[in-house]
C-alpha cells in the first residue's frame, strides 16, 4: 500500500510537535498577526499592463493570506496539543512501570512507547529531551539529550529475542563523533553481547539493559510531576563535582567488581561518583 503524501499543513504540524509549547504559542500569534495584516490591506486599483504581473501576485497573496491567517496558527496549536498528549502518555507509561517494574512490562510495549518511557526517564533525571526517532524501530538516533551545553545521543532497542550487538554501539559512537556529542546511551529491553560491552568500555557510551533501566525508572518514580514541569527527583543524585545528572552503573574492574554505584553522566569528562 502506497504511503500517503503529506501536505504542507501536515509537515508544519510535525515540526510544531518538536517545539516548546510556549514557542508554538508565540509563532501562532506572530503568524496570525502577519497574515491578518496582509489580508486586510485595501485593494489597490488595477495598474497599467506594465505592472499587471506585480499586481496579480499581490492580489493572490492577499487571497491566500485570508486562509493562512487561520491555517498556520492552527498548525502550531495542533502541534502543541499532540506533543502535550505524547508527554502525558509518557508520564503514564513511566508511572505504570514504576508500579510494576519487570522485563515483561518493557517487552509488552511497542517500540514507540519504549522510546517514550526512556525519554521520560531521562527527562526526570534532569536532561532536556528531544525526540529524533526515524520511521521505524531501527531509525538511528532516537533521542537527543542536553545538559547545559553538553549533548548526548540515545539509541533505544526494544528487542525481545536477542541481545544488542557491537554494531549498534559502534554506529552510535560514529554518530556521536560526527555530531560532537560528549556521550551516548544505548538503552535496551534486553541485554548486550560481550563484544558490545567491551567496545563501550573506556568510551563515553553507557549501556543500559533491562535491570539498569528498571532501576532508573524506580529512582525517578514516585508522584507524577504536574505537566509540563520536570520532576525534582533529578537533584537527589546530582554529581558532587559538576551537579550533572548521574547514571546507575556497575563496576567491571577494581576492588569491587559487580558493585552498583552512581556515576556522572558526563563521564569521562567528569568522574564524579556516589554510592548506590
N, C-alpha and C positions, 0 to 999 in steps of 0.2 A: 504494500500500500504506500503510495507516494506521500511524502511529508508535506503538510500544508505550508505554503509560503507565508511567512509572517508579514504583516503590514507595518507601516511606519509607526502607527499607534502602538502595536504590539511591542516593537523594538523600544519605543520610548518608555512604555510601562516596565519592560525588562530592565532597562537602565535604572529607572527610578527605584526598583526594589533593592538595589545595592547602595543607594544613597541614604544618608541620615534623614530621619523624618523631618527635622527642622529645615534641612536644605531643600527637601521637596516642597515644603510649605512656602519657602522664600521664592523658589523657582516658579511655583504655581501663581503667586501674586505678581511677580515680575512679568511672566508671560501673558497673564490676563491684561495687565495694565498696558503693555506694549501693543498687543494685537487690538485691544479695545480702542486705544488712541488712534491707531491707523485706520480701523474700520469706521470710525465716526468722523473722519475728516470730511469737510464739504467737497462735493463732487465738482471738479473743475470743468469749465466749458470745453467743448471739443476744440482742439487746436487745428492748425492747418495740416495738410498732408505730410509735410516735412517732419513734424513731431508726433505723428499719429502712433508710431510704434511705442514711443515712451509713454504716451497717454494710455494705450491699451494695457501695457504692463502694470501701470499704476492702478488702473481700474480693476484688473484681475486680482491684483494684490489686495485691494480693499475687499473684494468679494470673498476671497479665501480667508481674510482676517476675521470676517463676520463669524465664520465657523471655528477658526483656530482659537479664538479668544475663549472658547469653552472646551474644545477638544484637548489642547495642550495642558491646561491646568488640571483637567480631569485625569489625564495620564499620570501626572505627578502624584495626585491624591490617591489614585488607584494603586500605584506602586507602593505608597506608604501603607495602605491597608493590607496589601499582600505581604510585605515584609513584616508588618506587625503580627499577622496571623502565623507566619513562619516562626517568629520568635516565641509566641505563645505556645505553639506546638512543641518547639524545642524545650521549653521550660517544663511542659507536661511530660515529655519523654524522660527528662532528667529526673523529675520527681518520681516517676514510675520505677525507674531503675534504682533510685536511691532506696525505695521501699522494698524492692525485691531484687537485690544485686546478684546476678547469676549469668553464666555463659548463655543459657537459654534465652534470657531477656535480651541479650545483644543479638543473638542469631535469629530471633523471631522478627527483627526489624528488617525493613527494606534498606537498601544502601543509602537512599536519601535521608531516611530517618536516622541512620547511624551517623551520617555526617552532621545532622542537626544536633544529636546528642554530644558528639565530640566538640562541636563549635560552642555549645552552651557550657560545657565543662571548662574549656579554655577561657571563655568569657568570665566565668565565675572565679577563675584563677587570676584575673586582673588584666588579661590580654584584650586588646581591641581586635575583633574578629571580622574578617571579610570573606564571604563565600566566593570561591573561584572554580567550583566544580565544572567538569565538562558535560558532555551529552550522555554519559553512561557511567557505570560503576567504576570504570578504569579511565576516567577522563583526565589524568595528570594530577597536578596540584589541586587539592580540594579546598583548602582554607589558607588564608594569609593572616598572620598574626603580627601585631605591633605592640611593642612596649617602648614608649618614648620614640627614639629614632631607630631602634632596632627592629629588624624584620625577620620573621620566622615563617617557614613554609610547612604545611601539613599534608600528608598523603594518608587517606583513610582506606582501609581494606576490610570489607565486611565479607570475608571468605569463610565458609562453613566447613570445607572439606580438606583444605591444605594450608600449610604454613607459608608465610610470606618469605620469598627468596631474596637473594642478594641483588638480583637485577633491579627490583623495585627500589631498594635502598640506594643502589649506585645511581640510578636515574635521578632520584630526588637530590642526591649530592651534587650532580651535574647542574641541575636547575638552580640550586642554591648558589653555586659559584657564578653562574651566568647572571643571576639577579642581585647578587650582592647580599644575600640573606646571611645573618650571623648564626643561624641554627635552623634545625628542622626536626620534625617528628613524623614517624610512621606509626599510625595507630591501627591496630588490628583486633578483630573479634576472635582471633585465634592466637597463634604463636608465630615464631620466626625460626628459620633454619639456622643452624650453627654458623654457616658461612655468612649469612646476613648479620648475625651478632658480631662476628669477628670483624667484618668490614666497618661496622658502626663504631667499634672501639677506637678511641683516640680521635674521633671526628665529632663535630658538633651536631650529631644526629642522635636523637633519643628514640628507642624502640619501645612502644607501649603496647604490650599484649593484653589479653583478657584480664588477668589478675590486677595489673597496674592500672588499667582503665577503670575497672570497678572500684578500686581503692580511691582513685581520684574523684570519681562520681560521689562516693560516700563522703569524702572530705569536703567536697563543695556542696553537699546536700543541705538538709535542714529546711527551713522555711523558704519557699519560692519567693525571690525578691519581687517587689512591686514593679511592674513593667513601666518604662523601659530601663529602670535603674539597674546597675550591676550589684551583685551580692558583695557584702563586705567580708565574706569568708576568705577572700584572697589575702587579706592583710595578716591572717593568722599564721601564714607560712611565707612571709616576706624574707628575702635573702638578708642575712645580717650584715653583709658588706655593701650591697648596692640597692637593696629594697625591691628588687625584681621578684616576680612570682617564682616559686620553686616547684620542682617536679620530683615525684617519688621515684627513687632509683634503688637498684640492688648492687651491692659491691661484688665485683667479679675477682678482684685481686686484693692484696694487702693482708692485714692481720685478721680481718673478719669477713671472709668471702661468704656471700649469701645474705649478709645483713642488709636490711632496708634502711634507707636514710633519705632526707630531703636535700636535693642538690639544686643549685641555682640554674634557672632556665637559660641563662646567658653563658653557661659553660661551653667552651673553655675560656671565654673572655673573662668570666668571673668564676672562682672556685669556692664560693660560699656554700656551707653545708649546715644542716640542722639534724638532730636526731629524730627518727620517726617515732 
